[in-house]
Amino acid sequence: MTTKTTLPARSTYDVVIIGGGIMGASSAWFLTDNPDFDGSVLVVERDPTYATASTTHTNSCMRQQFSTELNVHISQFAAEFVKNIRSFMGDDTRIPELSIRSFGYMYLANNKAFADVLWANQKVQLAAGAATQLMSAAEIKAAYPFYNVDDITLGSINLVDEGYWDGGAVFDWWRRQSRERGVEYLSNEVVAINKNAAGTSVDNVTLASGEIIACGKLVNASGPRAARTAQMAGIDVPVEPRKRYSWVFSAEQPLDRDLPLTIDPTGVHVRENGGGTYQCGAHGNVDPAVDHDDFAMDHDLWQSHVWPVLATRIPQFEAIRVTSEWAGHYAMNTFDQNAIMGSHPQLKNFIFLNGFSGHGLQQSPAMGRGTAEWITYGEYRSLDMTSFHYDRIVEGRPIIERAVI
């Protein structure tokens, strides 16, 4: 990476992106890759170490098991991009060839209502070209004998382009190549968004260091801080930080085959990590919004809830040892847990890229591409993302995504 820059090189940019995490990086890169965009881009990131960013606290997995067709297609593009990253990025031989470790996601239903949801979701997924399979408890046990399936009525899994991928490598190369193509990354913070007299456009932003930067378009890609950023422009966005806990552990008796990313009916999820280690995640029964700087662990949650669930579902996980743990934040869209994109209805050059509710890393290729298209053309040229626009929030039209972990 280049030396940290804290002051802007110029006083005006065609596009200013607030937030240099995975969404900001994707949007900046796709702008540079669009032959019809020739403008200047500034990415403002308050913490260039990304120590507490959602991007660095992710499971780094992707799935196609969603309940809405558009979300399935969004993940399919992610898979296409990751598996062909070098060709997407100009056949740059410095970029590693990547793949997806397709151990799949295994949703486990323990009642008829949840089984019915899996049946309905599979129909959507198959129609969109996914390879989702439904499995009885006996079929699950035969394929994965380590599970306790005594209470399970149905399982759902997809072993095609669903599993672990190296999100960190994609993130790093988006930033590196964007810089080489002229995108400016700034270690600073936007502290004010200033509109024109009519209130119909963002004129400029004020940085913490005091500079005032004019912009043609402003992108809010500030993750869990999206609402705080939008408030500077007088806009309400239903996005808040929700704490999510993660643990990596080793097993005294490692499993004899890959462990799918398993979503237990309790909501606890666990996946293969390699080398006899596993990664699991959960949140508390009470799931409030938290302070943007609150990353304290809830140590009792592991002992009283997570470990007992793991040991019940996979008896070999009775004897395990935690090797690392952390807390991160979902940028939770409390309206409908789906992305918020596009322009504000009145403040036309204020562009949303918010509320991914835990799906951000896997959705970043399609979302960055879509945002670059919207900025360049005022329309989408690949996947139509207009159903995710902010208008639906104003009009009270939620898009319910039933497959939220």
LUMTIDREN-909719 format. One record per residue (C-alpha): x, y, z; residue number from 1. Coordinates in Angstrom, 1 decimal. Example, Ala and Ser with C-alpha at 12.3 -4.5 7.8 and 13.67 -1.06 7.14 Angstrom:
2
<atom px="12.3" py="-4.5" pz="7.8" seq="1"/>
<atom px="13.7" py="-1.1" pz="7.1" seq="2"/>
//
This chain:
405
<atom px="0.0" py="0.0" pz="0.0" seq="1"/>
<atom px="1.1" py="3.6" pz="-0.6" seq="2"/>
<atom px="2.0" py="6.0" pz="2.2" seq="3"/>
<atom px="-1.0" py="7.4" pz="4.1" seq="4"/>
<atom px="-2.3" py="10.6" pz="2.7" seq="5"/>
<atom px="-4.2" py="13.0" pz="5.0" seq="6"/>
<atom px="-4.8" py="16.1" pz="2.8" seq="7"/>
<atom px="-6.5" py="16.2" pz="-0.5" seq="8"/>
<atom px="-4.5" py="16.9" pz="-3.7" seq="9"/>
<atom px="-7.3" py="19.2" pz="-5.1" seq="10"/>
<atom px="-10.3" py="21.1" pz="-4.0" seq="11"/>
<atom px="-12.9" py="19.5" pz="-6.2" seq="12"/>
<atom px="-13.7" py="16.0" pz="-7.4" seq="13"/>
<atom px="-16.3" py="14.5" pz="-9.6" seq="14"/>
<atom px="-17.1" py="11.8" pz="-7.1" seq="15"/>
<atom px="-16.4" py="11.8" pz="-3.3" seq="16"/>
<atom px="-16.9" py="8.4" pz="-1.6" seq="17"/>
<atom px="-17.3" py="8.5" pz="2.2" seq="18"/>
<atom px="-15.9" py="5.2" pz="3.5" seq="19"/>
<atom px="-13.1" py="3.2" pz="2.1" seq="20"/>
<atom px="-14.2" py="-0.3" pz="3.1" seq="21"/>
<atom px="-15.3" py="-3.0" pz="0.7" seq="22"/>
<atom px="-18.2" py="-1.0" pz="-0.8" seq="23"/>
<atom px="-16.3" py="2.2" pz="-1.2" seq="24"/>
<atom px="-13.3" py="0.3" pz="-2.7" seq="25"/>
<atom px="-15.6" py="-1.6" pz="-5.1" seq="26"/>
<atom px="-17.4" py="1.5" pz="-6.3" seq="27"/>
<atom px="-14.1" py="3.3" pz="-6.9" seq="28"/>
<atom px="-12.6" py="0.5" pz="-8.8" seq="29"/>
<atom px="-15.6" py="-0.1" pz="-11.0" seq="30"/>
<atom px="-15.7" py="3.6" pz="-11.8" seq="31"/>
<atom px="-12.1" py="3.4" pz="-13.0" seq="32"/>
<atom px="-13.0" py="0.3" pz="-15.0" seq="33"/>
<atom px="-15.9" py="1.9" pz="-16.8" seq="34"/>
<atom px="-14.7" py="3.3" pz="-20.2" seq="35"/>
<atom px="-17.4" py="5.9" pz="-20.2" seq="36"/>
<atom px="-16.3" py="7.5" pz="-16.8" seq="37"/>
<atom px="-13.4" py="9.8" pz="-17.0" seq="38"/>
<atom px="-13.9" py="11.8" pz="-13.8" seq="39"/>
<atom px="-11.9" py="12.3" pz="-10.6" seq="40"/>
<atom px="-12.6" py="10.1" pz="-7.5" seq="41"/>
<atom px="-11.7" py="10.8" pz="-3.8" seq="42"/>
<atom px="-12.3" py="8.1" pz="-1.2" seq="43"/>
<atom px="-12.3" py="9.4" pz="2.4" seq="44"/>
<atom px="-11.6" py="6.8" pz="5.1" seq="45"/>
<atom px="-11.5" py="7.7" pz="8.7" seq="46"/>
<atom px="-9.4" py="4.7" pz="9.7" seq="47"/>
<atom px="-7.1" py="3.4" pz="7.0" seq="48"/>
<atom px="-6.0" py="0.5" pz="9.2" seq="49"/>
<atom px="-9.6" py="-0.9" pz="9.0" seq="50"/>
<atom px="-9.0" py="-2.3" pz="12.4" seq="51"/>
<atom px="-12.7" py="-2.3" pz="13.4" seq="52"/>
<atom px="-14.3" py="-2.2" pz="9.9" seq="53"/>
<atom px="-17.0" py="-4.6" pz="9.0" seq="54"/>
<atom px="-14.9" py="-5.6" pz="6.0" seq="55"/>
<atom px="-12.2" py="-7.0" pz="8.2" seq="56"/>
<atom px="-14.5" py="-8.7" pz="10.6" seq="57"/>
<atom px="-16.3" py="-10.8" pz="8.0" seq="58"/>
<atom px="-16.8" py="-14.6" pz="7.6" seq="59"/>
<atom px="-15.6" py="-14.0" pz="4.0" seq="60"/>
<atom px="-18.2" py="-16.4" pz="2.6" seq="61"/>
<atom px="-20.7" py="-16.1" pz="-0.2" seq="62"/>
<atom px="-24.0" py="-17.9" pz="-0.8" seq="63"/>
<atom px="-26.8" py="-18.0" pz="-3.3" seq="64"/>
<atom px="-29.4" py="-19.2" pz="-0.8" seq="65"/>
<atom px="-31.5" py="-16.0" pz="-0.7" seq="66"/>
<atom px="-35.3" py="-15.6" pz="-0.9" seq="67"/>
<atom px="-35.3" py="-12.9" pz="-3.5" seq="68"/>
<atom px="-34.1" py="-13.5" pz="-7.1" seq="69"/>
<atom px="-32.1" py="-10.3" pz="-7.3" seq="70"/>
<atom px="-30.0" py="-11.2" pz="-4.2" seq="71"/>
<atom px="-29.3" py="-14.6" pz="-5.8" seq="72"/>
<atom px="-28.0" py="-12.9" pz="-9.0" seq="73"/>
<atom px="-25.9" py="-10.5" pz="-7.0" seq="74"/>
<atom px="-24.1" py="-13.4" pz="-5.4" seq="75"/>
<atom px="-23.7" py="-15.2" pz="-8.7" seq="76"/>
<atom px="-21.9" py="-12.2" pz="-10.1" seq="77"/>
<atom px="-19.7" py="-12.2" pz="-7.0" seq="78"/>
<atom px="-18.7" py="-15.8" pz="-7.8" seq="79"/>
<atom px="-18.1" py="-15.0" pz="-11.4" seq="80"/>
<atom px="-15.9" py="-12.0" pz="-10.4" seq="81"/>
<atom px="-13.8" py="-13.9" pz="-7.8" seq="82"/>
<atom px="-13.2" py="-16.9" pz="-10.1" seq="83"/>
<atom px="-12.1" py="-14.7" pz="-12.9" seq="84"/>
<atom px="-10.6" py="-11.8" pz="-11.0" seq="85"/>
<atom px="-7.5" py="-11.5" pz="-13.1" seq="86"/>
<atom px="-9.4" py="-11.2" pz="-16.4" seq="87"/>
<atom px="-11.8" py="-8.7" pz="-14.8" seq="88"/>
<atom px="-8.9" py="-6.7" pz="-13.6" seq="89"/>
<atom px="-7.2" py="-6.3" pz="-17.0" seq="90"/>
<atom px="-5.2" py="-9.6" pz="-17.0" seq="91"/>
<atom px="-2.9" py="-8.1" pz="-14.5" seq="92"/>
<atom px="-0.5" py="-10.9" pz="-13.7" seq="93"/>
<atom px="0.3" py="-9.6" pz="-10.3" seq="94"/>
<atom px="-3.2" py="-10.4" pz="-9.2" seq="95"/>
<atom px="-3.6" py="-14.0" pz="-7.8" seq="96"/>
<atom px="-5.9" py="-16.5" pz="-9.3" seq="97"/>
<atom px="-8.7" py="-17.0" pz="-6.7" seq="98"/>
<atom px="-11.3" py="-19.7" pz="-6.2" seq="99"/>
<atom px="-14.3" py="-20.4" pz="-4.0" seq="100"/>
<atom px="-14.0" py="-23.2" pz="-1.4" seq="101"/>
<atom px="-17.5" py="-24.5" pz="-2.0" seq="102"/>
<atom px="-18.4" py="-26.3" pz="1.1" seq="103"/>
<atom px="-21.8" py="-24.8" pz="0.9" seq="104"/>
<atom px="-24.2" py="-23.3" pz="3.4" seq="105"/>
<atom px="-26.4" py="-25.8" pz="5.3" seq="106"/>
<atom px="-29.6" py="-24.4" pz="6.6" seq="107"/>
<atom px="-31.2" py="-26.7" pz="9.2" seq="108"/>
<atom px="-35.0" py="-26.5" pz="9.9" seq="109"/>
<atom px="-36.5" py="-28.0" pz="13.0" seq="110"/>
<atom px="-40.1" py="-27.2" pz="12.4" seq="111"/>
<atom px="-42.6" py="-27.1" pz="9.5" seq="112"/>
<atom px="-42.8" py="-23.4" pz="9.3" seq="113"/>
<atom px="-39.0" py="-23.1" pz="8.7" seq="114"/>
<atom px="-39.1" py="-26.1" pz="6.3" seq="115"/>
<atom px="-41.8" py="-24.3" pz="4.3" seq="116"/>
<atom px="-39.5" py="-21.3" pz="4.0" seq="117"/>
<atom px="-36.7" py="-23.5" pz="2.7" seq="118"/>
<atom px="-39.0" py="-25.0" pz="0.2" seq="119"/>
<atom px="-40.2" py="-21.6" pz="-1.0" seq="120"/>
<atom px="-36.6" py="-20.2" pz="-1.1" seq="121"/>
<atom px="-35.4" py="-23.2" pz="-3.2" seq="122"/>
<atom px="-38.0" py="-22.5" pz="-5.9" seq="123"/>
<atom px="-36.7" py="-18.9" pz="-6.2" seq="124"/>
<atom px="-33.1" py="-20.1" pz="-6.2" seq="125"/>
<atom px="-33.5" py="-22.8" pz="-8.8" seq="126"/>
<atom px="-35.4" py="-20.4" pz="-11.0" seq="127"/>
<atom px="-32.4" py="-18.0" pz="-10.8" seq="128"/>
<atom px="-30.0" py="-20.8" pz="-11.7" seq="129"/>
<atom px="-28.7" py="-21.8" pz="-8.3" seq="130"/>
<atom px="-28.0" py="-25.5" pz="-7.4" seq="131"/>
<atom px="-29.8" py="-25.7" pz="-4.1" seq="132"/>
<atom px="-30.6" py="-29.1" pz="-2.8" seq="133"/>
<atom px="-33.2" py="-30.0" pz="-0.1" seq="134"/>
<atom px="-32.2" py="-32.9" pz="2.2" seq="135"/>
<atom px="-34.2" py="-35.0" pz="4.6" seq="136"/>
<atom px="-32.7" py="-35.6" pz="8.1" seq="137"/>
<atom px="-31.6" py="-39.1" pz="6.9" seq="138"/>
<atom px="-29.9" py="-37.7" pz="3.8" seq="139"/>
<atom px="-28.1" py="-35.1" pz="5.9" seq="140"/>
<atom px="-26.9" py="-37.8" pz="8.3" seq="141"/>
<atom px="-25.6" py="-40.0" pz="5.5" seq="142"/>
<atom px="-23.7" py="-37.1" pz="3.8" seq="143"/>
<atom px="-22.5" py="-35.5" pz="7.1" seq="144"/>
<atom px="-22.5" py="-38.2" pz="9.8" seq="145"/>
<atom px="-21.1" py="-35.8" pz="12.4" seq="146"/>
<atom px="-24.5" py="-33.9" pz="12.7" seq="147"/>
<atom px="-27.1" py="-34.7" pz="15.4" seq="148"/>
<atom px="-30.3" py="-34.4" pz="13.3" seq="149"/>
<atom px="-32.8" py="-35.8" pz="15.8" seq="150"/>
<atom px="-34.8" py="-32.6" pz="15.8" seq="151"/>
<atom px="-34.2" py="-31.7" pz="12.1" seq="152"/>
<atom px="-37.0" py="-31.9" pz="9.6" seq="153"/>
<atom px="-35.3" py="-30.5" pz="6.5" seq="154"/>
<atom px="-31.9" py="-29.1" pz="5.3" seq="155"/>
<atom px="-31.0" py="-26.9" pz="2.4" seq="156"/>
<atom px="-27.5" py="-26.8" pz="0.8" seq="157"/>
<atom px="-25.8" py="-25.5" pz="-2.3" seq="158"/>
<atom px="-22.4" py="-26.9" pz="-3.2" seq="159"/>
<atom px="-21.8" py="-24.7" pz="-6.3" seq="160"/>
<atom px="-20.1" py="-21.3" pz="-5.8" seq="161"/>
<atom px="-21.1" py="-21.2" pz="-2.1" seq="162"/>
<atom px="-18.5" py="-21.1" pz="0.6" seq="163"/>
<atom px="-15.2" py="-19.4" pz="1.5" seq="164"/>
<atom px="-13.4" py="-16.9" pz="-0.7" seq="165"/>
<atom px="-10.5" py="-14.5" pz="-0.1" seq="166"/>
<atom px="-12.3" py="-11.3" pz="0.4" seq="167"/>
<atom px="-9.2" py="-9.6" pz="1.7" seq="168"/>
<atom px="-7.3" py="-10.2" pz="-1.5" seq="169"/>
<atom px="-10.1" py="-8.7" pz="-3.6" seq="170"/>
<atom px="-10.3" py="-5.7" pz="-1.3" seq="171"/>
<atom px="-6.6" py="-5.1" pz="-1.4" seq="172"/>
<atom px="-6.4" py="-5.3" pz="-5.2" seq="173"/>
<atom px="-9.4" py="-3.0" pz="-5.7" seq="174"/>
<atom px="-7.7" py="-0.4" pz="-3.6" seq="175"/>
<atom px="-4.2" py="-0.9" pz="-5.1" seq="176"/>
<atom px="-5.3" py="-0.9" pz="-8.8" seq="177"/>
<atom px="-7.7" py="2.1" pz="-8.2" seq="178"/>
<atom px="-4.8" py="4.2" pz="-6.8" seq="179"/>
<atom px="-2.7" py="3.2" pz="-9.8" seq="180"/>
<atom px="-5.6" py="4.4" pz="-12.1" seq="181"/>
<atom px="-5.8" py="7.8" pz="-10.3" seq="182"/>
<atom px="-8.3" py="7.3" pz="-7.4" seq="183"/>
<atom px="-7.2" py="9.2" pz="-4.4" seq="184"/>
<atom px="-7.5" py="7.6" pz="-0.9" seq="185"/>
<atom px="-7.5" py="10.0" pz="2.0" seq="186"/>
<atom px="-7.0" py="9.3" pz="5.7" seq="187"/>
<atom px="-9.4" py="11.8" pz="7.0" seq="188"/>
<atom px="-13.1" py="12.2" pz="8.0" seq="189"/>
<atom px="-16.1" py="14.0" pz="6.5" seq="190"/>
<atom px="-17.6" py="16.1" pz="9.3" seq="191"/>
<atom px="-20.1" py="18.2" pz="7.3" seq="192"/>
<atom px="-22.1" py="17.8" pz="4.1" seq="193"/>
<atom px="-23.1" py="21.2" pz="2.7" seq="194"/>
<atom px="-26.0" py="21.7" pz="0.3" seq="195"/>
<atom px="-26.8" py="24.4" pz="-2.2" seq="196"/>
<atom px="-29.2" py="27.2" pz="-1.2" seq="197"/>
<atom px="-32.2" py="25.3" pz="-2.7" seq="198"/>
<atom px="-31.4" py="22.1" pz="-0.8" seq="199"/>
<atom px="-31.4" py="20.1" pz="-4.0" seq="200"/>
<atom px="-27.8" py="19.2" pz="-4.3" seq="201"/>
<atom px="-24.7" py="18.5" pz="-2.3" seq="202"/>
<atom px="-22.2" py="21.3" pz="-3.0" seq="203"/>
<atom px="-19.3" py="20.2" pz="-0.9" seq="204"/>
<atom px="-18.1" py="18.4" pz="2.2" seq="205"/>
<atom px="-15.9" py="19.6" pz="5.0" seq="206"/>
<atom px="-13.1" py="17.4" pz="6.3" seq="207"/>
<atom px="-11.9" py="17.1" pz="9.9" seq="208"/>
<atom px="-8.7" py="18.8" pz="8.9" seq="209"/>
<atom px="-10.7" py="21.9" pz="7.8" seq="210"/>
<atom px="-10.6" py="21.6" pz="4.0" seq="211"/>
<atom px="-13.8" py="22.1" pz="2.0" seq="212"/>
<atom px="-14.1" py="19.8" pz="-1.0" seq="213"/>
<atom px="-16.5" py="20.4" pz="-3.8" seq="214"/>
<atom px="-18.1" py="17.3" pz="-5.4" seq="215"/>
<atom px="-20.2" py="16.4" pz="-8.3" seq="216"/>
<atom px="-21.6" py="13.3" pz="-6.6" seq="217"/>
<atom px="-21.4" py="12.1" pz="-3.1" seq="218"/>
<atom px="-21.5" py="8.3" pz="-2.2" seq="219"/>
<atom px="-22.4" py="7.3" pz="1.4" seq="220"/>
<atom px="-20.4" py="4.0" pz="1.8" seq="221"/>
<atom px="-19.8" py="4.4" pz="5.5" seq="222"/>
<atom px="-21.0" py="1.0" pz="6.7" seq="223"/>
<atom px="-22.5" py="1.0" pz="10.2" seq="224"/>
<atom px="-22.0" py="4.7" pz="10.3" seq="225"/>
<atom px="-24.3" py="5.3" pz="7.4" seq="226"/>
<atom px="-27.0" py="7.0" pz="9.4" seq="227"/>
<atom px="-24.6" py="9.4" pz="11.0" seq="228"/>
<atom px="-23.2" py="10.3" pz="7.6" seq="229"/>
<atom px="-26.7" py="10.8" pz="6.1" seq="230"/>
<atom px="-27.8" py="13.0" pz="9.0" seq="231"/>
<atom px="-25.1" py="15.5" pz="8.0" seq="232"/>
<atom px="-27.2" py="16.0" pz="4.9" seq="233"/>
<atom px="-30.5" py="16.0" pz="6.8" seq="234"/>
<atom px="-31.4" py="12.5" pz="5.6" seq="235"/>
<atom px="-32.7" py="9.6" pz="7.8" seq="236"/>
<atom px="-31.4" py="6.2" pz="6.9" seq="237"/>
<atom px="-32.6" py="3.1" pz="8.9" seq="238"/>
<atom px="-29.2" py="1.6" pz="9.4" seq="239"/>
<atom px="-27.6" py="1.0" pz="12.7" seq="240"/>
<atom px="-24.6" py="-1.0" pz="14.1" seq="241"/>
<atom px="-25.6" py="-4.4" pz="15.5" seq="242"/>
<atom px="-22.9" py="-6.4" pz="17.3" seq="243"/>
<atom px="-21.9" py="-9.8" pz="15.9" seq="244"/>
<atom px="-19.5" py="-12.1" pz="17.8" seq="245"/>
<atom px="-17.1" py="-14.5" pz="16.2" seq="246"/>
<atom px="-14.9" py="-17.3" pz="17.6" seq="247"/>
<atom px="-12.2" py="-19.4" pz="16.0" seq="248"/>
<atom px="-11.7" py="-22.7" pz="17.8" seq="249"/>
<atom px="-9.8" py="-26.0" pz="17.4" seq="250"/>
<atom px="-11.4" py="-29.4" pz="17.9" seq="251"/>
<atom px="-9.8" py="-32.2" pz="19.8" seq="252"/>
<atom px="-11.5" py="-34.5" pz="17.3" seq="253"/>
<atom px="-11.6" py="-32.7" pz="14.0" seq="254"/>
<atom px="-14.3" py="-33.7" pz="11.5" seq="255"/>
<atom px="-13.4" py="-36.1" pz="8.8" seq="256"/>
<atom px="-14.7" py="-33.9" pz="6.0" seq="257"/>
<atom px="-15.5" py="-30.3" pz="5.2" seq="258"/>
<atom px="-18.1" py="-28.6" pz="7.5" seq="259"/>
<atom px="-20.6" py="-26.5" pz="5.5" seq="260"/>
<atom px="-21.4" py="-23.1" pz="6.9" seq="261"/>
<atom px="-24.1" py="-24.5" pz="9.1" seq="262"/>
<atom px="-26.9" py="-22.3" pz="10.3" seq="263"/>
<atom px="-28.4" py="-23.9" pz="13.3" seq="264"/>
<atom px="-32.1" py="-23.2" pz="14.1" seq="265"/>
<atom px="-30.9" py="-21.2" pz="17.1" seq="266"/>
<atom px="-29.1" py="-18.8" pz="14.7" seq="267"/>
<atom px="-25.6" py="-19.9" pz="15.8" seq="268"/>
<atom px="-23.6" py="-20.6" pz="12.6" seq="269"/>
<atom px="-20.3" py="-22.4" pz="12.2" seq="270"/>
<atom px="-18.0" py="-23.3" pz="9.2" seq="271"/>
<atom px="-14.9" py="-25.1" pz="8.2" seq="272"/>
<atom px="-11.7" py="-23.0" pz="8.7" seq="273"/>
<atom px="-9.1" py="-25.5" pz="7.7" seq="274"/>
<atom px="-6.4" py="-27.4" pz="9.6" seq="275"/>
<atom px="-8.8" py="-28.7" pz="12.3" seq="276"/>
<atom px="-10.0" py="-25.3" pz="13.1" seq="277"/>
<atom px="-13.5" py="-23.8" pz="12.7" seq="278"/>
<atom px="-15.1" py="-20.4" pz="12.9" seq="279"/>
<atom px="-18.5" py="-19.7" pz="14.4" seq="280"/>
<atom px="-20.7" py="-16.6" pz="15.0" seq="281"/>
<atom px="-23.7" py="-15.6" pz="16.9" seq="282"/>
<atom px="-25.5" py="-12.6" pz="18.6" seq="283"/>
<atom px="-27.3" py="-12.3" pz="21.8" seq="284"/>
<atom px="-31.0" py="-12.9" pz="22.3" seq="285"/>
<atom px="-31.3" py="-9.2" pz="22.8" seq="286"/>
<atom px="-29.9" py="-7.5" pz="19.7" seq="287"/>
<atom px="-29.9" py="-3.7" pz="20.2" seq="288"/>
<atom px="-28.1" py="-1.0" pz="18.3" seq="289"/>
<atom px="-24.7" py="-0.3" pz="19.8" seq="290"/>
<atom px="-22.3" py="2.5" pz="19.8" seq="291"/>
<atom px="-20.1" py="2.7" pz="16.8" seq="292"/>
<atom px="-17.0" py="2.2" pz="19.0" seq="293"/>
<atom px="-18.4" py="-0.7" pz="21.1" seq="294"/>
<atom px="-16.5" py="-3.9" pz="20.2" seq="295"/>
<atom px="-16.5" py="-5.4" pz="23.7" seq="296"/>
<atom px="-16.9" py="-9.2" pz="23.8" seq="297"/>
<atom px="-19.8" py="-10.9" pz="25.6" seq="298"/>
<atom px="-17.8" py="-13.8" pz="27.1" seq="299"/>
<atom px="-20.8" py="-15.3" pz="28.8" seq="300"/>
<atom px="-22.5" py="-15.8" pz="25.4" seq="301"/>
<atom px="-20.0" py="-18.4" pz="24.4" seq="302"/>
<atom px="-20.2" py="-20.4" pz="27.7" seq="303"/>
<atom px="-24.0" py="-20.2" pz="28.2" seq="304"/>
<atom px="-25.3" py="-20.4" pz="24.6" seq="305"/>
<atom px="-22.9" py="-20.9" pz="21.7" seq="306"/>
<atom px="-20.7" py="-23.8" pz="23.0" seq="307"/>
<atom px="-23.8" py="-25.8" pz="24.2" seq="308"/>
<atom px="-25.5" py="-25.3" pz="20.8" seq="309"/>
<atom px="-22.3" py="-26.4" pz="18.9" seq="310"/>
<atom px="-21.8" py="-29.5" pz="21.1" seq="311"/>
<atom px="-25.5" py="-30.5" pz="20.7" seq="312"/>
<atom px="-25.5" py="-30.1" pz="17.0" seq="313"/>
<atom px="-22.1" py="-31.6" pz="16.4" seq="314"/>
<atom px="-21.1" py="-33.9" pz="19.4" seq="315"/>
<atom px="-17.5" py="-33.9" pz="18.3" seq="316"/>
<atom px="-17.4" py="-30.2" pz="19.3" seq="317"/>
<atom px="-17.9" py="-31.1" pz="22.9" seq="318"/>
<atom px="-14.1" py="-30.8" pz="23.3" seq="319"/>
<atom px="-12.9" py="-27.6" pz="21.6" seq="320"/>
<atom px="-10.6" py="-24.7" pz="22.5" seq="321"/>
<atom px="-11.2" py="-21.1" pz="21.5" seq="322"/>
<atom px="-8.0" py="-19.7" pz="19.8" seq="323"/>
<atom px="-9.3" py="-16.2" pz="18.9" seq="324"/>
<atom px="-12.5" py="-14.1" pz="19.3" seq="325"/>
<atom px="-13.7" py="-10.7" pz="18.3" seq="326"/>
<atom px="-16.8" py="-8.6" pz="18.0" seq="327"/>
<atom px="-17.8" py="-6.8" pz="14.8" seq="328"/>
<atom px="-20.7" py="-4.8" pz="13.5" seq="329"/>
<atom px="-23.4" py="-5.5" pz="11.0" seq="330"/>
<atom px="-24.7" py="-2.4" pz="9.1" seq="331"/>
<atom px="-28.2" py="-3.5" pz="9.8" seq="332"/>
<atom px="-31.0" py="-2.1" pz="7.7" seq="333"/>
<atom px="-33.8" py="-2.2" pz="10.2" seq="334"/>
<atom px="-36.4" py="-1.5" pz="7.5" seq="335"/>
<atom px="-36.0" py="-4.7" pz="5.5" seq="336"/>
<atom px="-32.4" py="-6.0" pz="5.9" seq="337"/>
<atom px="-31.7" py="-5.3" pz="2.2" seq="338"/>
<atom px="-29.4" py="-2.9" pz="0.5" seq="339"/>
<atom px="-30.2" py="0.8" pz="0.1" seq="340"/>
<atom px="-28.9" py="2.2" pz="-3.2" seq="341"/>
<atom px="-29.3" py="4.9" pz="-5.8" seq="342"/>
<atom px="-29.9" py="8.6" pz="-5.5" seq="343"/>
<atom px="-31.9" py="10.5" pz="-2.9" seq="344"/>
<atom px="-35.3" py="11.6" pz="-4.4" seq="345"/>
<atom px="-34.6" py="15.3" pz="-3.6" seq="346"/>
<atom px="-30.9" py="15.5" pz="-3.1" seq="347"/>
<atom px="-30.1" py="14.0" pz="-6.4" seq="348"/>
<atom px="-26.3" py="13.8" pz="-6.2" seq="349"/>
<atom px="-26.4" py="12.0" pz="-2.8" seq="350"/>
<atom px="-26.0" py="8.3" pz="-3.5" seq="351"/>
<atom px="-26.7" py="5.5" pz="-1.0" seq="352"/>
<atom px="-24.6" py="2.4" pz="-0.7" seq="353"/>
<atom px="-25.8" py="1.2" pz="2.7" seq="354"/>
<atom px="-27.6" py="-1.3" pz="4.9" seq="355"/>
<atom px="-26.2" py="-4.6" pz="3.7" seq="356"/>
<atom px="-27.1" py="-6.4" pz="7.0" seq="357"/>
<atom px="-24.2" py="-8.8" pz="7.0" seq="358"/>
<atom px="-24.2" py="-9.5" pz="3.2" seq="359"/>
<atom px="-21.8" py="-6.7" pz="2.2" seq="360"/>
<atom px="-18.6" py="-8.6" pz="1.3" seq="361"/>
<atom px="-20.3" py="-11.1" pz="-1.0" seq="362"/>
<atom px="-22.5" py="-8.4" pz="-2.5" seq="363"/>
<atom px="-19.7" py="-5.9" pz="-3.1" seq="364"/>
<atom px="-18.8" py="-6.7" pz="-6.7" seq="365"/>
<atom px="-22.3" py="-6.3" pz="-8.0" seq="366"/>
<atom px="-23.0" py="-3.3" pz="-5.8" seq="367"/>
<atom px="-19.8" py="-1.5" pz="-6.8" seq="368"/>
<atom px="-20.5" py="-2.2" pz="-10.4" seq="369"/>
<atom px="-24.1" py="-1.0" pz="-10.1" seq="370"/>
<atom px="-23.1" py="2.2" pz="-8.3" seq="371"/>
<atom px="-20.5" py="3.0" pz="-10.9" seq="372"/>
<atom px="-23.2" py="2.5" pz="-13.6" seq="373"/>
<atom px="-25.7" py="4.7" pz="-11.8" seq="374"/>
<atom px="-23.0" py="7.5" pz="-11.4" seq="375"/>
<atom px="-22.0" py="7.2" pz="-15.0" seq="376"/>
<atom px="-25.3" py="6.7" pz="-16.8" seq="377"/>
<atom px="-28.0" py="7.5" pz="-14.4" seq="378"/>
<atom px="-29.3" py="4.0" pz="-14.9" seq="379"/>
<atom px="-28.2" py="0.4" pz="-14.5" seq="380"/>
<atom px="-26.7" py="-1.5" pz="-17.4" seq="381"/>
<atom px="-26.2" py="-4.9" pz="-15.8" seq="382"/>
<atom px="-28.4" py="-6.0" pz="-12.9" seq="383"/>
<atom px="-31.3" py="-3.6" pz="-12.3" seq="384"/>
<atom px="-31.0" py="-2.4" pz="-8.7" seq="385"/>
<atom px="-33.8" py="0.1" pz="-8.7" seq="386"/>
<atom px="-35.9" py="-2.0" pz="-6.3" seq="387"/>
<atom px="-33.2" py="-1.3" pz="-3.7" seq="388"/>
<atom px="-33.6" py="2.5" pz="-4.1" seq="389"/>
<atom px="-34.3" py="4.8" pz="-1.1" seq="390"/>
<atom px="-37.8" py="5.6" pz="-2.5" seq="391"/>
<atom px="-39.1" py="2.3" pz="-1.1" seq="392"/>
<atom px="-38.2" py="3.4" pz="2.5" seq="393"/>
<atom px="-40.0" py="6.7" pz="2.0" seq="394"/>
<atom px="-43.0" py="4.9" pz="0.6" seq="395"/>
<atom px="-43.0" py="2.1" pz="3.1" seq="396"/>
<atom px="-42.4" py="-0.7" pz="0.6" seq="397"/>
<atom px="-40.1" py="-3.2" pz="2.2" seq="398"/>
<atom px="-38.4" py="-6.0" pz="0.3" seq="399"/>
<atom px="-38.4" py="-8.8" pz="2.7" seq="400"/>
<atom px="-35.3" py="-11.0" pz="2.6" seq="401"/>
<atom px="-36.0" py="-14.1" pz="4.6" seq="402"/>
<atom px="-32.5" py="-15.6" pz="4.5" seq="403"/>
<atom px="-30.7" py="-13.2" pz="6.9" seq="404"/>
<atom px="-28.2" py="-14.8" pz="9.3" seq="405"/>
//
